[in-house]
Amino acid sequence: MNQQDDPVETISRFLRLVEARRLEEASEFLARDVQITFPGGRQFGSLEEQVASGAGRFRRVRKVFERFDALETDDASVVYVYGTLEGLDASGVAFSGVRFIDRFELQGGAIVDQRVWNDMAEMGVVEPHAGQHE
């Protein structure tokens, strides 16, 4: 990945690769020491860990992008992604309209931090993880 790539385009491509479970390609967007944080404080150091954690919680999920906000700091690019989630829950029941926000920090064109917030538990799509809200 090129340091000159547009951060919004980088994040959009990354998310679509993850969604398609093309994890090897998507991992090329990540820094070696990436930190990925999902609701409930679940932290991962790789996409494989993240996907394994979601197994059994839902069958399929797709992000519907509504807006990207990007800003630059002295040493990083930060991209916020807003939208909704749709897919199939663990029982095969369709869901849609579940709000999410992702925050990405990129340094040198690579993702060093991803933080995810969503209403999956509040909407009854998944059970809260470890007694905490999704």
C-alpha positions in Angstrom: 0.0 0.0 0.0 1.3 3.4 -0.9 1.6 6.2 1.7 0.0 8.6 -0.9 -3.2 6.6 -1.1 -6.4 8.4 -0.1 -7.2 7.3 3.4 -11.0 7.1 2.7 -10.4 4.9 -0.3 -8.0 2.7 1.6 -10.5 2.1 4.4 -13.4 1.5 1.9 -11.3 -1.1 0.1 -10.1 -2.7 3.4 -13.7 -3.1 4.7 -15.0 -4.6 1.5 -12.1 -7.2 1.5 -12.9 -8.1 5.1 -16.6 -8.4 4.3 -15.7 -10.8 1.4 -13.5 -12.7 3.8 -10.4 -12.0 1.6 -8.5 -11.8 4.9 -5.0 -12.3 3.4 -5.5 -9.3 1.0 -7.1 -7.2 3.7 -4.3 -7.9 6.1 -1.9 -6.1 3.8 -3.6 -2.9 4.9 -2.7 -3.5 8.5 0.4 -2.4 10.4 2.3 -5.3 12.0 1.2 -4.2 15.5 -2.4 -3.3 14.7 -4.9 -3.0 17.5 -8.5 -3.9 16.7 -11.1 -3.2 19.3 -14.7 -4.3 19.1 -17.7 -3.7 21.4 -17.4 -5.2 24.8 -13.7 -4.4 24.9 -12.8 -7.4 22.7 -9.3 -6.7 21.3 -7.6 -8.5 18.4 -4.2 -8.3 16.8 -5.2 -9.9 13.5 -8.2 -10.2 11.2 -8.2 -14.0 11.7 -8.7 -13.5 15.5 -11.5 -11.0 14.8 -13.4 -13.3 12.4 -13.0 -16.3 14.7 -14.5 -14.2 17.6 -17.6 -13.4 15.5 -18.2 -17.1 14.5 -21.5 -18.2 15.8 -22.6 -14.7 16.6 -24.0 -14.1 13.2 -24.0 -15.8 9.8 -23.3 -12.8 7.6 -22.9 -9.1 8.0 -22.5 -6.3 5.4 -21.8 -2.6 6.0 -23.9 0.0 4.3 -21.8 3.1 4.2 -23.5 6.4 4.9 -20.6 8.8 5.4 -16.8 8.9 5.8 -15.1 11.7 7.8 -11.3 12.1 7.4 -8.9 14.3 9.2 -5.1 14.6 9.4 -3.0 14.9 12.6 0.7 15.6 12.7 1.6 11.9 12.4 -1.6 10.1 11.3 -4.7 10.0 9.2 -8.0 9.3 11.0 -11.1 8.1 9.2 -14.5 7.7 10.7 -17.0 5.5 8.9 -20.8 5.8 9.7 -23.5 3.5 8.5 -25.7 0.6 9.1 -25.3 -3.2 9.2 -27.4 -5.8 7.5 -27.1 -9.5 7.2 -28.3 -12.8 8.8 -28.1 -13.4 12.6 -26.9 -16.8 14.0 -30.4 -18.3 13.4 -30.6 -17.1 9.8 -33.0 -14.3 10.5 -32.4 -11.2 8.3 -31.5 -7.9 10.0 -30.9 -4.4 8.7 -30.6 -0.8 9.9 -28.2 -1.6 12.8 -26.1 1.5 13.4 -22.3 1.3 13.4 -19.3 3.7 13.6 -15.8 2.6 12.9 -12.7 4.7 13.7 -9.5 4.0 11.9 -6.0 5.5 12.5 -3.5 5.1 9.7 0.3 5.8 9.9 2.4 5.7 6.8 -0.7 4.5 4.9 -1.2 1.4 7.1 -4.0 0.8 9.6 -2.6 0.9 13.2 -5.8 1.1 15.1 -9.5 0.2 14.4 -12.2 0.8 16.9 -15.8 -0.4 16.3 -19.1 0.6 17.9 -22.5 -0.8 16.9 -26.0 -1.6 18.2 -25.9 -5.3 17.4 -26.8 -6.3 21.0 -29.2 -3.5 21.6 -31.1 -4.5 18.4 -31.2 -8.2 19.5 -29.0 -9.4 16.6 -26.4 -10.9 19.0 -26.2 -11.7 22.7 -24.1 -9.2 24.7 -20.5 -10.5 24.9 -19.3 -11.6 28.4 -22.1 -9.7 30.1 -21.4 -6.4 28.3 -23.3 -4.7 25.6 -22.2 -5.3 22.0 
